Amino acid sequence: MTTTSADQLFHPDNARAYASGITDGLRLMVDQLATLDRPVTGLSPELAAKPVLDVDLDRPLGSTADALTEVRRLWLDDTVWFHDTKYAAHLNCPVVIPALVAELLLSAVNTSMDTFDQSVGGTYMERHLIDWTAGRAGYPEATRDGIFTSGGSQSNLQALLLARGEAQGRGVPLERLRFFTSADCHFSIAKSARMLGMGDAAAIAVPTDASRRMDIDALHRLLAECVADGLVPAAIVATAGTTDFGVIDPLHAIADACVEYGAWFHVDAAYGGGLLASPRYRHLLDGVERSDSITIDFHKTWFQPVSSSALLVRDLATMAHASWYADYLNPKESENPNQVDKSVQTTRRFDAVKLWMTLRVMGPDQVGSYFDTVIDLAREIHGRLLEAHDIEVAAPSQLSTVVFRYHDPRLDEEALGEVNRRIRAELWSSGRGVVAGTKVDGRQFLKFTLLNPKATVTDILDIVEQVRSLGRSVLEDAR
Ligand SMILES: Cc1ncc(COP(=O)(O)O)c(C=O)c1O
């Protein structure tokens, strides 16, 4: 008979082993922080792959210390550090300490949020946070609700599931349903239409205007065409903070269109949702209170560790489209408040406690002022770049992105694209800064997404200087 050592289980008998393992991990992280001086080391995929794939997972190292040393070599030493002020690429935020403390607890307890009998107070903490956030969005107290999700993509999927359910409930066949969304929306909207069995053609991209916001005349034209073709606008999705341009679609005008066509109004505020806590820019979300549902990513502009997102809904009753009752988990007759009744996930992390700790330690104004700070930074950088003769800047952001590129009037579009792609790759390899790349109407650009309230104008202009100098040297190499 084999005996199984239970030494590694989280259990009161192993409290010392637990404390020692966590202390080792903590020490490693603190050591690592002390040595970091750049956002990345610039490793290529080829160099990153081999040492990882060489590990024989059938042969354990046997000690936490050794495993941590290996993890450090394979991951931490070359990872991407979002807290570094020269990281300015994607929508990743540095995270706040109260949330990290909560993360430690929630992982150890391993609470699952599907049912009350697996979470107890956790269910009410999540509900209270959802109600508080929905209140900030201006939803009516009597009906509002929502659920924490794994991220913006899942929140959008669930919103559209509800929109589809409402339209089908009115007797509209699936193949006649259409979703309208701006051409600059996040890809998860079109992907949701596919996952919901409506097909790619069901997501209709509305062109944007000169400020890159949804063009309302075009929306009305497309809506009218849709109805004339015997199709049904099931939902209009506004983006409150587009991924590239950080602009907010005209919320009131879209709300009006939804009323006119009887369509569900979803606001994808995955990026702009942090404005709900903003002391100075909350007004940018005016009109959001007229929506039926809102996506909020706490793991973007609320400085929370991944994952932490929510779907808010105006009317709890619409969540029925996501409900399923199982005798072994959440029987219909259960009187317990079971969160799984309104979630597309079953087992689900207690991410809410991270936001809870954050709010209880820092309060909403401080979190919101982090976002305000990076919005101000983006405005300042955009203004500075407009003055530069060798930089081209795209439409200004209402939030914290800056879309720009190195520019030389002697180059044609293809050459400009190649130079900017090379700049981005070489900047990565240098480890001295990280920027994103994107295309604007088919033309290659670079992008700053500024989410670090510790980053200064000097930090970001330093990256711009590197972009310039790399641009010049790429051109010289090409001669
Ligand atoms: C506007 C918008 N919506 C949705 C998402 C998807 O969020 P997640 O990555 O959390 O799934 C993003 C991600 O960047 C986004 O920018």
The ligand as an ORCA input file, in Angstrom:
! r2SCAN-3c Opt
* xyz 0 1
  C     -12.784     47.975    -25.273
  C     -12.402     46.592    -24.831
  N     -13.356     45.696    -24.605
  C     -13.085     44.445    -24.213
  C     -11.784     44.040    -24.019
  C     -11.496     42.611    -23.607
  O     -11.141     42.565    -22.280
  P     -10.396     41.272    -21.666
  O      -9.025     41.294    -22.261
  O     -10.441     41.530    -20.212
  O     -11.169     40.082    -22.085
  C     -10.746     44.942    -24.228
  C      -9.348     44.517    -24.033
  O      -8.430     45.245    -24.258
  C     -11.054     46.251    -24.653
  O     -10.108     47.143    -24.895
*
